[in-house]
Amino acid sequence: MTDRLAELLQRFAINAQVFHAGTLCGHNLLEAQDGLGQLHLIRRGPAEVIHDDTSLTVETPSLLLYPRPMAHRFITDAVEGADMVCANLRFEGGLHNPISAALPPFICLPLDSIAGATDVLRILFDEAFEQRCGRHAVVNRLFEVVIIQILRQLMESNQMQSGMLAGLAHARLRIPMVAMHEHPSREWSLEDLASTAGMSRSAFATAFREVVGITAGQYLQSWRIGLAQRALRQGQPLKLIAADVGYGSEVALSRAFKAHTGQSPGQWRKSVG
C-alpha cells in the first residue's frame, strides 16, 4: 500500500514538547499559544474539559488533541486530581501546515481505541512518571509517534468525512494524492490523475470534489503553494522554488501564489518574519 503519510511528515514535521507529567488537581486553564497545538494523555481521571462553551467529562483513559491554538480548561478533583501527560505541538508552517489544517479543532479518543498504541503508551507513561535522565527527550519522541498513530486511526476508521485525510483514506483517491505529494513539479493533468486512480476522468473529478471538498486542480495548487511557503521560510530563492513546485517561472509562481494567498511571495515572506 502507498504510504499516505511519509511525504506529508517529511515536508511538514510535527514536533512535541512535554510540559506536564503528573497529577493535575482542581481548575487549570491552558491559554491558546500562538502557533501551538496541544496533546493531552489522561491515564487516570475523571477530568472535565471545557472549551468554546463545550463541556466534556472524560471517565476512561483518553487522549485530547488540539491541532491548532485553542484555550481550554481542565476541572479535576481538588485532592485526587487526574494523572496526565501534556505536550505542546509545533506543526511546521503553523496554520499553513496541511496536517493540522485537515484536522478538526478538537479530538477525543479512548486510548484503547487506537490500534497498535498500547505498547507505545505504556512506555510513554513509564518514562513520563519516572525521574530518569533524558526522559523528556524520550517522551517528546513518543508523543510524535502517538500523533502518527492518531492519524492512522482517523484514516483507517474512516472518521474523517471530508478533506485531505478523507481523501487519503479513500481506496482510489489516495493514490493520485500521494503522487501529487511526491511529485509536485510534474505537469499533472486531470486525465493523468484519473488514470493513476484507475477511474474515468468524470468519475475521478466528481469523487475528488465530493470527498476532499475541492477540485483536484485546487488541491494541487494548494499543495504546491504550501511547499513554496515552506521554502520561502527557509530562505530559498524564488527561481529555484518555482522549478521545484511545478511552475515554469518566477512570474508564474508569483501569480499563483498571490491568487492563493492574496499576497506576493515577497509580501508573504515579510509578513511571517
Contacts in CASP RR format, 6 or more apart in sequence:
PFRMAT RR
TARGET T0000
AUTHOR 0000-0000-0000
METHOD contacts of the structure
MODEL  1
MTDRLAELLQRFAINAQVFHAGTLCGHNLLEAQDGLGQLHLIRRGPAEVI
HDDTSLTVETPSLLLYPRPMAHRFITDAVEGADMVCANLRFEGGLHNPIS
AALPPFICLPLDSIAGATDVLRILFDEAFEQRCGRHAVVNRLFEVVIIQI
LRQLMESNQMQSGMLAGLAHARLRIPMVAMHEHPSREWSLEDLASTAGMS
RSAFATAFREVVGITAGQYLQSWRIGLAQRALRQGQPLKLIAADVGYGSE
VALSRAFKAHTGQSPGQWRKSVG
2 174 0 8 1.000
2 175 0 8 1.000
2 178 0 8 1.000
3 178 0 8 1.000
4 155 0 8 1.000
4 168 0 8 1.000
4 174 0 8 1.000
4 177 0 8 1.000
4 178 0 8 1.000
5 148 0 8 1.000
5 151 0 8 1.000
5 152 0 8 1.000
5 168 0 8 1.000
7 178 0 8 1.000
7 181 0 8 1.000
7 182 0 8 1.000
8 98 0 8 1.000
8 99 0 8 1.000
8 181 0 8 1.000
9 99 0 8 1.000
9 148 0 8 1.000
11 181 0 8 1.000
11 227 0 8 1.000
11 230 0 8 1.000
12 91 0 8 1.000
12 92 0 8 1.000
12 93 0 8 1.000
12 97 0 8 1.000
12 98 0 8 1.000
12 99 0 8 1.000
12 230 0 8 1.000
13 92 0 8 1.000
14 89 0 8 1.000
14 90 0 8 1.000
14 91 0 8 1.000
14 92 0 8 1.000
14 97 0 8 1.000
14 99 0 8 1.000
14 144 0 8 1.000
14 147 0 8 1.000
15 89 0 8 1.000
15 90 0 8 1.000
15 92 0 8 1.000
15 140 0 8 1.000
15 144 0 8 1.000
16 39 0 8 1.000
16 87 0 8 1.000
16 88 0 8 1.000
16 89 0 8 1.000
16 90 0 8 1.000
16 140 0 8 1.000
16 141 0 8 1.000
16 143 0 8 1.000
16 144 0 8 1.000
16 147 0 8 1.000
17 87 0 8 1.000
17 88 0 8 1.000
17 90 0 8 1.000
17 140 0 8 1.000
18 85 0 8 1.000
18 86 0 8 1.000
18 87 0 8 1.000
18 128 0 8 1.000
18 136 0 8 1.000
18 139 0 8 1.000
18 140 0 8 1.000
18 143 0 8 1.000
19 86 0 8 1.000
19 87 0 8 1.000
19 88 0 8 1.000
20 84 0 8 1.000
20 85 0 8 1.000
20 86 0 8 1.000
21 84 0 8 1.000
21 85 0 8 1.000
21 86 0 8 1.000
21 128 0 8 1.000
21 129 0 8 1.000
21 139 0 8 1.000
22 83 0 8 1.000
22 84 0 8 1.000
22 85 0 8 1.000
22 128 0 8 1.000
22 129 0 8 1.000
23 81 0 8 1.000
23 82 0 8 1.000
23 83 0 8 1.000
23 84 0 8 1.000
24 47 0 8 1.000
24 74 0 8 1.000
24 76 0 8 1.000
24 81 0 8 1.000
24 82 0 8 1.000
24 83 0 8 1.000
24 84 0 8 1.000
25 76 0 8 1.000
25 77 0 8 1.000
25 78 0 8 1.000
25 79 0 8 1.000
25 80 0 8 1.000
25 81 0 8 1.000
26 74 0 8 1.000
26 75 0 8 1.000
26 76 0 8 1.000
26 77 0 8 1.000
26 78 0 8 1.000
26 81 0 8 1.000
27 73 0 8 1.000
27 74 0 8 1.000
27 75 0 8 1.000
28 73 0 8 1.000
28 74 0 8 1.000
28 75 0 8 1.000
28 76 0 8 1.000
29 71 0 8 1.000
29 72 0 8 1.000
29 73 0 8 1.000
30 38 0 8 1.000
30 71 0 8 1.000
30 72 0 8 1.000
30 73 0 8 1.000
30 74 0 8 1.000
30 86 0 8 1.000
31 71 0 8 1.000
32 69 0 8 1.000
32 70 0 8 1.000
32 71 0 8 1.000
33 69 0 8 1.000
33 88 0 8 1.000
34 69 0 8 1.000
35 68 0 8 1.000
35 69 0 8 1.000
35 90 0 8 1.000
35 91 0 8 1.000
35 94 0 8 1.000
35 95 0 8 1.000
36 69 0 8 1.000
36 88 0 8 1.000
36 89 0 8 1.000
36 90 0 8 1.000
37 66 0 8 1.000
37 67 0 8 1.000
37 68 0 8 1.000
37 69 0 8 1.000
37 70 0 8 1.000
37 88 0 8 1.000
37 89 0 8 1.000
37 90 0 8 1.000
37 91 0 8 1.000
37 100 0 8 1.000
38 64 0 8 1.000
38 65 0 8 1.000
38 66 0 8 1.000
38 86 0 8 1.000
38 87 0 8 1.000
38 88 0 8 1.000
38 89 0 8 1.000
39 63 0 8 1.000
39 64 0 8 1.000
39 65 0 8 1.000
39 66 0 8 1.000
39 86 0 8 1.000
39 87 0 8 1.000
39 89 0 8 1.000
39 143 0 8 1.000
39 146 0 8 1.000
39 147 0 8 1.000
40 63 0 8 1.000
40 64 0 8 1.000
40 65 0 8 1.000
40 84 0 8 1.000
40 85 0 8 1.000
40 86 0 8 1.000
40 87 0 8 1.000
41 61 0 8 1.000
41 63 0 8 1.000
41 84 0 8 1.000
41 85 0 8 1.000
41 86 0 8 1.000
41 111 0 8 1.000
41 121 0 8 1.000
41 124 0 8 1.000
41 125 0 8 1.000
41 146 0 8 1.000
42 58 0 8 1.000
42 61 0 8 1.000
42 62 0 8 1.000
42 63 0 8 1.000
42 64 0 8 1.000
42 82 0 8 1.000
42 83 0 8 1.000
42 84 0 8 1.000
43 61 0 8 1.000
43 83 0 8 1.000
43 84 0 8 1.000
43 85 0 8 1.000
43 125 0 8 1.000
44 61 0 8 1.000
44 82 0 8 1.000
44 83 0 8 1.000
45 58 0 8 1.000
45 59 0 8 1.000
45 61 0 8 1.000
45 76 0 8 1.000
45 81 0 8 1.000
45 82 0 8 1.000
45 83 0 8 1.000
46 57 0 8 1.000
46 58 0 8 1.000
46 59 0 8 1.000
46 76 0 8 1.000
46 77 0 8 1.000
46 82 0 8 1.000
47 57 0 8 1.000
47 58 0 8 1.000
47 74 0 8 1.000
47 75 0 8 1.000
47 76 0 8 1.000
47 81 0 8 1.000
47 82 0 8 1.000
47 84 0 8 1.000
48 55 0 8 1.000
48 56 0 8 1.000
48 57 0 8 1.000
48 58 0 8 1.000
48 74 0 8 1.000
48 75 0 8 1.000
48 76 0 8 1.000
49 55 0 8 1.000
49 56 0 8 1.000
49 57 0 8 1.000
49 58 0 8 1.000
49 64 0 8 1.000
49 72 0 8 1.000
49 73 0 8 1.000
49 74 0 8 1.000
49 75 0 8 1.000
49 108 0 8 1.000
50 56 0 8 1.000
50 72 0 8 1.000
50 73 0 8 1.000
50 75 0 8 1.000
51 66 0 8 1.000
51 70 0 8 1.000
51 71 0 8 1.000
51 72 0 8 1.000
51 73 0 8 1.000
51 106 0 8 1.000
52 70 0 8 1.000
52 105 0 8 1.000
54 106 0 8 1.000
56 108 0 8 1.000
58 64 0 8 1.000
58 108 0 8 1.000
60 110 0 8 1.000
60 111 0 8 1.000
60 112 0 8 1.000
61 110 0 8 1.000
61 111 0 8 1.000
61 112 0 8 1.000
62 108 0 8 1.000
62 109 0 8 1.000
62 110 0 8 1.000
62 111 0 8 1.000
63 107 0 8 1.000
63 108 0 8 1.000
63 109 0 8 1.000
63 111 0 8 1.000
63 114 0 8 1.000
63 146 0 8 1.000
63 150 0 8 1.000
64 106 0 8 1.000
64 107 0 8 1.000
64 108 0 8 1.000
65 103 0 8 1.000
65 106 0 8 1.000
65 107 0 8 1.000
65 108 0 8 1.000
65 109 0 8 1.000
65 147 0 8 1.000
65 150 0 8 1.000
66 72 0 8 1.000
66 89 0 8 1.000
66 105 0 8 1.000
66 106 0 8 1.000
67 89 0 8 1.000
67 91 0 8 1.000
67 99 0 8 1.000
67 100 0 8 1.000
67 103 0 8 1.000
67 104 0 8 1.000
67 105 0 8 1.000
67 107 0 8 1.000
68 95 0 8 1.000
68 100 0 8 1.000
68 103 0 8 1.000
68 105 0 8 1.000
70 105 0 8 1.000
70 106 0 8 1.000
74 82 0 8 1.000
74 84 0 8 1.000
76 82 0 8 1.000
83 129 0 8 1.000
85 124 0 8 1.000
85 125 0 8 1.000
85 128 0 8 1.000
85 129 0 8 1.000
85 139 0 8 1.000
87 139 0 8 1.000
87 140 0 8 1.000
87 143 0 8 1.000
89 143 0 8 1.000
89 147 0 8 1.000
91 97 0 8 1.000
91 99 0 8 1.000
91 100 0 8 1.000
92 230 0 8 1.000
93 229 0 8 1.000
93 230 0 8 1.000
93 233 0 8 1.000
94 100 0 8 1.000
95 101 0 8 1.000
96 226 0 8 1.000
96 229 0 8 1.000
98 164 0 8 1.000
98 222 0 8 1.000
98 223 0 8 1.000
98 226 0 8 1.000
99 151 0 8 1.000
101 164 0 8 1.000
102 160 0 8 1.000
102 163 0 8 1.000
102 164 0 8 1.000
102 165 0 8 1.000
103 154 0 8 1.000
103 165 0 8 1.000
107 150 0 8 1.000
107 154 0 8 1.000
109 150 0 8 1.000
109 153 0 8 1.000
111 117 0 8 1.000
111 121 0 8 1.000
112 118 0 8 1.000
113 153 0 8 1.000
114 121 0 8 1.000
114 146 0 8 1.000
114 149 0 8 1.000
114 150 0 8 1.000
114 153 0 8 1.000
115 149 0 8 1.000
115 152 0 8 1.000
115 153 0 8 1.000
115 156 0 8 1.000
116 149 0 8 1.000
117 146 0 8 1.000
117 149 0 8 1.000
120 142 0 8 1.000
120 145 0 8 1.000
120 146 0 8 1.000
120 149 0 8 1.000
121 146 0 8 1.000
123 138 0 8 1.000
123 142 0 8 1.000
124 139 0 8 1.000
124 142 0 8 1.000
124 143 0 8 1.000
124 146 0 8 1.000
127 135 0 8 1.000
127 138 0 8 1.000
127 139 0 8 1.000
127 142 0 8 1.000
128 135 0 8 1.000
128 139 0 8 1.000
132 138 0 8 1.000
151 165 0 8 1.000
153 159 0 8 1.000
154 160 0 8 1.000
154 165 0 8 1.000
154 169 0 8 1.000
155 165 0 8 1.000
155 168 0 8 1.000
155 169 0 8 1.000
156 169 0 8 1.000
158 166 0 8 1.000
158 169 0 8 1.000
160 166 0 8 1.000
160 167 0 8 1.000
160 169 0 8 1.000
162 211 0 8 1.000
162 212 0 8 1.000
162 213 0 8 1.000
163 211 0 8 1.000
163 212 0 8 1.000
163 213 0 8 1.000
164 177 0 8 1.000
164 212 0 8 1.000
164 219 0 8 1.000
166 211 0 8 1.000
166 212 0 8 1.000
167 173 0 8 1.000
167 174 0 8 1.000
167 177 0 8 1.000
167 208 0 8 1.000
167 211 0 8 1.000
167 212 0 8 1.000
168 174 0 8 1.000
168 177 0 8 1.000
168 178 0 8 1.000
170 207 0 8 1.000
170 211 0 8 1.000
172 197 0 8 1.000
172 198 0 8 1.000
172 199 0 8 1.000
172 204 0 8 1.000
172 207 0 8 1.000
173 197 0 8 1.000
173 204 0 8 1.000
173 207 0 8 1.000
173 208 0 8 1.000
173 211 0 8 1.000
173 212 0 8 1.000
175 196 0 8 1.000
175 197 0 8 1.000
175 198 0 8 1.000
176 193 0 8 1.000
176 194 0 8 1.000
176 196 0 8 1.000
176 197 0 8 1.000
176 204 0 8 1.000
176 216 0 8 1.000
177 212 0 8 1.000
177 219 0 8 1.000
179 186 0 8 1.000
179 188 0 8 1.000
179 193 0 8 1.000
179 196 0 8 1.000
180 188 0 8 1.000
180 193 0 8 1.000
180 219 0 8 1.000
180 220 0 8 1.000
180 223 0 8 1.000
181 223 0 8 1.000
184 220 0 8 1.000
184 223 0 8 1.000
184 224 0 8 1.000
184 227 0 8 1.000
184 244 0 8 1.000
184 245 0 8 1.000
184 246 0 8 1.000
185 243 0 8 1.000
185 244 0 8 1.000
185 245 0 8 1.000
185 246 0 8 1.000
186 192 0 8 1.000
186 246 0 8 1.000
187 246 0 8 1.000
188 216 0 8 1.000
188 217 0 8 1.000
188 220 0 8 1.000
190 201 0 8 1.000
190 204 0 8 1.000
190 205 0 8 1.000
190 216 0 8 1.000
190 217 0 8 1.000
191 201 0 8 1.000
193 204 0 8 1.000
193 208 0 8 1.000
193 216 0 8 1.000
194 200 0 8 1.000
194 201 0 8 1.000
194 203 0 8 1.000
194 204 0 8 1.000
194 205 0 8 1.000
197 204 0 8 1.000
198 204 0 8 1.000
199 207 0 8 1.000
204 216 0 8 1.000
205 215 0 8 1.000
205 216 0 8 1.000
208 215 0 8 1.000
208 216 0 8 1.000
208 219 0 8 1.000
209 215 0 8 1.000
212 219 0 8 1.000
214 222 0 8 1.000
221 256 0 8 1.000
221 260 0 8 1.000
222 260 0 8 1.000
224 245 0 8 1.000
224 246 0 8 1.000
224 247 0 8 1.000
224 256 0 8 1.000
225 245 0 8 1.000
225 256 0 8 1.000
225 257 0 8 1.000
225 260 0 8 1.000
225 261 0 8 1.000
227 241 0 8 1.000
227 244 0 8 1.000
227 245 0 8 1.000
228 241 0 8 1.000
228 242 0 8 1.000
228 245 0 8 1.000
228 253 0 8 1.000
228 257 0 8 1.000
228 265 0 8 1.000
229 261 0 8 1.000
229 268 0 8 1.000
231 240 0 8 1.000
231 241 0 8 1.000
231 244 0 8 1.000
231 245 0 8 1.000
232 238 0 8 1.000
232 241 0 8 1.000
232 265 0 8 1.000
232 266 0 8 1.000
232 268 0 8 1.000
232 269 0 8 1.000
233 269 0 8 1.000
233 272 0 8 1.000
235 269 0 8 1.000
238 250 0 8 1.000
238 253 0 8 1.000
238 254 0 8 1.000
238 265 0 8 1.000
239 250 0 8 1.000
241 253 0 8 1.000
241 265 0 8 1.000
242 248 0 8 1.000
242 249 0 8 1.000
242 250 0 8 1.000
242 252 0 8 1.000
242 253 0 8 1.000
245 253 0 8 1.000
247 253 0 8 1.000
247 256 0 8 1.000
253 265 0 8 1.000
254 264 0 8 1.000
254 265 0 8 1.000
257 263 0 8 1.000
257 264 0 8 1.000
257 265 0 8 1.000
257 268 0 8 1.000
258 264 0 8 1.000
261 268 0 8 1.000
263 271 0 8 1.000
END
